[in-house]
Amino acid sequence: MKTDKPTTKIIAGKYKGKILELPSLDVTRSSKARLKESLFNVLQFDIIDKIFIESFAGSGSIGLEAISRDAKRSYFIELDKYSYQILLKNCKAVDMEKCQTVQGNTFVQTPLILEFLRNSKDEIVLYVDPPFDYRDGMEDIYEKSFAMIRNIEVDNIYIIIIEHVSSLEMPEVLGKFSLNKTKQFGKSSLSYYSYTKN
């Protein structure tokens, strides 16, 4: 008997309607369509020619949406082996040329990628989406994510977006970055951070 695999679609852009596979919902939750639509309504044309980094990438549906909307390149970081295989399959289905995938720890790999891009003239959109489930020592995942952002020293970041459980109180300031706004979508919310104006 065939079990239907969970899928999602690219909402808009040159790959609109392209179906992406999702890991089983036990492993990762797909970013809801409404949340994804709102995110790209906020970014709109600002995504064009930017470098998009998706930390805790899962299926890669956010970074691939960015590519569909003319981001220059997307970097994906995913630790889970099974999710990573699906991420690779999705990247190949969209545009592998514009995808850079890393299987590894987000807290190690994201700073390395930022350092690698430090002298690039390209601006970076950093999307951080820690897993919601607190199994396997995940209790401090948000604190670790905040610490990672506080330690960012590169100057070519356009915006940082954190997807998080709505009940979480978000810090007003994370290192060089200040909270602009938070938008809620049921259990999930998006918080937008940009450089603190001096």
CORWOMO-V113674 format. One record per helix or strand. SS is the DSSP state (hx for helix, st for strand). FROM is the first residue (numbers start at 1). TO is the last residue. If there is no record, write none. Layout:
SS_FROM_TO ; SS_FROM_TO
This chain:
st_7_9 ; st_19_21 ; hx_33_47 ; st_51_55 ; hx_61_68 ; st_73_78 ; hx_81_94 ; hx_96_98 ; st_99_103 ; hx_106_116 ; st_124_128 ; hx_141_150 ; st_157_165 ; st_173_174 ; st_177_185 ; st_188_195
